[in-house]
Amino acid sequence: MQADGPRACRFGRRWYLNNESWHPSVPPFGEMKCILCWCVSGETHCQRQECPPSACASPAARDNPCCAKCR
């Protein structure tokens, strides 16, 4: 039996439409801004944001809290 269209994904207690993306929420930590998940035909895929390597000894925080930059 074949589905009529792309399937949605369930992540935790929520459902996401095909091709929808979101930042997962993981209790007790809350929303994980450095991780992006997306729904592809009923399957959830997640990936941590990739950051370029830091070229300094003591990197500082930047506008993007997932990656550090040199001062």
MDAnalysis code that builds the backbone (N, CA, C; Angstrom):
import MDAnalysis as mda
import numpy as np

u = mda.Universe.empty(213, n_residues=71, atom_resindex=np.repeat(np.arange(71), 3), trajectory=True)
u.add_TopologyAttr("name", ["N", "CA", "C"] * 71)
u.add_TopologyAttr("resid", np.arange(1, 72))
u.add_TopologyAttr("resname", ["MET", "GLN", "ALA", "ASP", "GLY", "PRO", "ARG", "ALA", "CYS", "ARG", "PHE", "GLY", "ARG", "ARG", "TRP", "TYR", "LEU", "ASN", "ASN", "GLU", "SER", "TRP", "HIS", "PRO", "SER", "VAL", "PRO", "PRO", "PHE", "GLY", "GLU", "MET", "LYS", "CYS", "ILE", "LEU", "CYS", "TRP", "CYS", "VAL", "SER", "GLY", "GLU", "THR", "HIS", "CYS", "GLN", "ARG", "GLN", "GLU", "CYS", "PRO", "PRO", "SER", "ALA", "CYS", "ALA", "SER", "PRO", "ALA", "ALA", "ARG", "ASP", "ASN", "PRO", "CYS", "CYS", "ALA", "LYS", "CYS", "ARG"])
u.atoms.positions = np.array([
    [0.839, -1.177, 0.000],
    [0.000, 0.000, 0.000],
    [0.888, 1.245, 0.000],
    [0.587, 2.191, -0.833],
    [1.409, 3.382, -0.988],
    [0.694, 4.604, -0.403],
    [1.475, 5.494, 0.214],
    [0.901, 6.707, 0.808],
    [0.474, 7.679, -0.288],
    [-0.492, 8.534, 0.026],
    [-0.981, 9.520, -0.941],
    [0.009, 10.646, -1.187],
    [0.876, 10.939, -0.234],
    [1.829, 12.031, -0.374],
    [2.938, 11.885, 0.654],
    [3.821, 12.881, 0.727],
    [4.914, 12.816, 1.698],
    [4.381, 12.721, 3.120],
    [5.049, 11.941, 3.924],
    [4.618, 11.736, 5.309],
    [5.226, 12.780, 6.229],
    [4.534, 13.047, 7.318],
    [5.021, 13.960, 8.351],
    [5.943, 13.192, 9.301],
    [6.667, 13.929, 10.140],
    [7.584, 13.338, 11.107],
    [7.131, 13.680, 12.521],
    [7.296, 12.740, 13.404],
    [7.014, 13.006, 14.807],
    [8.334, 13.123, 15.543],
    [8.477, 14.206, 16.303],
    [9.672, 14.409, 17.122],
    [9.182, 14.839, 18.492],
    [9.410, 14.012, 19.494],
    [8.862, 14.290, 20.813],
    [7.348, 14.185, 20.748],
    [6.680, 15.227, 21.170],
    [5.207, 15.241, 21.144],
    [4.648, 16.033, 19.972],
    [5.511, 16.527, 19.092],
    [5.056, 17.362, 17.966],
    [5.194, 16.636, 16.648],
    [4.372, 17.042, 15.698],
    [4.443, 16.556, 14.327],
    [4.948, 17.681, 13.434],
    [5.789, 17.342, 12.470],
    [6.343, 18.313, 11.522],
    [6.039, 17.836, 10.110],
    [5.721, 18.774, 9.243],
    [5.403, 18.457, 7.859],
    [6.663, 18.099, 7.081],
    [6.483, 17.411, 5.964],
    [7.601, 17.087, 5.098],
    [8.317, 18.377, 4.684],
    [9.618, 18.380, 4.721],
    [10.509, 19.510, 4.391],
    [10.498, 20.617, 5.438],
    [9.819, 20.452, 6.551],
    [9.837, 21.454, 7.617],
    [11.106, 21.254, 8.454],
    [11.695, 22.362, 8.933],
    [12.877, 22.282, 9.786],
    [12.604, 22.979, 11.113],
    [13.361, 22.580, 12.146],
    [13.167, 23.125, 13.480],
    [14.411, 22.874, 14.326],
    [14.518, 23.626, 15.424],
    [15.533, 23.392, 16.444],
    [14.860, 22.529, 17.505],
    [15.415, 21.365, 17.806],
    [14.746, 20.480, 18.757],
    [14.765, 21.042, 20.171],
    [13.769, 20.681, 20.927],
    [13.688, 21.044, 22.333],
    [13.896, 19.771, 23.137],
    [14.883, 19.796, 24.029],
    [15.244, 18.616, 24.799],
    [15.137, 18.942, 26.295],
    [14.114, 18.397, 26.969],
    [13.996, 18.647, 28.408],
    [15.173, 18.011, 29.131],
    [15.735, 18.575, 30.130],
    [15.391, 19.843, 30.772],
    [16.181, 21.020, 30.207],
    [16.882, 20.837, 29.078],
    [17.775, 21.872, 28.550],
    [17.061, 22.925, 27.719],
    [15.921, 22.597, 27.132],
    [15.192, 23.545, 26.297],
    [15.599, 23.433, 24.840],
    [15.399, 24.524, 24.103],
    [15.670, 24.518, 22.665],
    [17.169, 24.456, 22.396],
    [17.560, 23.558, 21.514],
    [18.959, 23.362, 21.144],
    [19.242, 24.159, 19.863],
    [19.646, 25.420, 20.013],
    [19.820, 26.329, 18.878],
    [20.950, 25.909, 17.935],
    [21.880, 25.112, 18.399],
    [23.013, 24.710, 17.560],
    [22.730, 23.441, 16.767],
    [21.537, 22.887, 16.922],
    [21.140, 21.679, 16.200],
    [19.921, 22.003, 15.348],
    [19.936, 21.545, 14.113],
    [18.814, 21.748, 13.208],
    [18.295, 20.379, 12.780],
    [16.983, 20.198, 12.888],
    [16.344, 18.962, 12.434],
    [15.431, 19.296, 11.268],
    [15.178, 18.321, 10.410],
    [14.263, 18.509, 9.301],
    [13.594, 17.172, 8.992],
    [12.423, 17.275, 8.395],
    [11.612, 16.106, 8.070],
    [11.736, 15.796, 6.578],
    [12.058, 14.542, 6.264],
    [12.158, 14.098, 4.870],
    [11.355, 12.808, 4.731],
    [10.189, 12.921, 4.128],
    [9.331, 11.759, 3.837],
    [9.122, 10.857, 5.050],
    [8.821, 11.463, 6.181],
    [8.516, 10.689, 7.374],
    [9.708, 10.340, 8.246],
    [10.910, 10.722, 7.821],
    [12.111, 10.451, 8.613],
    [12.710, 11.754, 9.114],
    [13.041, 11.795, 10.403],
    [13.659, 12.975, 11.005],
    [15.172, 12.871, 10.894],
    [15.791, 13.940, 10.438],
    [17.249, 14.037, 10.350],
    [17.677, 15.247, 11.166],
    [18.736, 15.108, 11.938],
    [19.246, 16.228, 12.745],
    [20.750, 16.341, 12.553],
    [21.227, 17.581, 12.624],
    [22.664, 17.819, 12.472],
    [23.076, 19.021, 13.306],
    [24.200, 18.883, 13.979],
    [24.772, 19.994, 14.740],
    [25.390, 20.977, 13.755],
    [25.257, 22.276, 14.039],
    [25.830, 23.301, 13.169],
    [27.346, 23.145, 13.138],
    [27.896, 23.160, 11.951],
    [29.345, 23.051, 11.811],
    [29.969, 24.431, 11.899],
    [31.064, 24.527, 12.631],
    [31.764, 25.793, 12.812],
    [33.175, 25.666, 12.253],
    [33.696, 26.746, 11.681],
    [35.085, 26.697, 11.222],
    [36.006, 26.576, 12.430],
    [37.154, 25.918, 12.274],
    [38.082, 25.790, 13.398],
    [38.603, 27.157, 13.832],
    [38.797, 27.319, 15.119],
    [39.312, 28.577, 15.662],
    [40.833, 28.588, 15.544],
    [41.390, 29.707, 15.077],
    [42.837, 29.813, 14.872],
    [43.543, 30.511, 16.037],
    [42.846, 30.736, 17.146],
    [43.475, 31.417, 18.275],
    [43.391, 30.552, 19.525],
    [44.216, 30.912, 20.519],
    [44.299, 30.120, 21.748],
    [43.071, 30.293, 22.638],
    [42.517, 31.511, 22.697],
    [41.356, 31.742, 23.568],
    [40.254, 32.443, 22.777],
    [39.428, 31.673, 22.095],
    [38.352, 32.275, 21.305],
    [37.298, 32.937, 22.190],
    [36.659, 33.959, 21.657],
    [35.582, 34.674, 22.354],
    [34.255, 34.289, 21.731],
    [33.195, 34.516, 22.459],
    [31.860, 34.251, 21.915],
    [31.566, 35.261, 20.819],
    [30.722, 34.892, 19.879],
    [30.324, 35.791, 18.801],
    [28.817, 35.860, 18.739],
    [28.304, 36.573, 17.753],
    [26.849, 36.708, 17.603],
    [26.190, 35.332, 17.510],
    [26.851, 34.398, 16.884],
    [26.339, 33.046, 16.773],
    [26.840, 32.271, 17.992],
    [25.975, 31.925, 18.942],
    [26.433, 31.273, 20.162],
    [26.965, 29.853, 19.935],
    [26.775, 29.298, 18.749],
    [27.243, 27.948, 18.473],
    [28.714, 27.918, 18.076],
    [29.242, 29.017, 17.589],
    [30.622, 29.068, 17.113],
    [31.386, 30.187, 17.838],
    [32.676, 29.980, 17.986],
    [33.529, 30.994, 18.627],
    [34.372, 31.695, 17.560],
    [34.852, 32.878, 17.885],
    [35.747, 33.608, 16.977],
    [36.886, 34.197, 17.800],
    [37.950, 34.587, 17.135],
    [39.092, 35.180, 17.829],
    [38.767, 36.618, 18.212],
    [39.363, 37.061, 19.290],
    [39.150, 38.427, 19.766],
    [39.885, 39.428, 18.924],
])
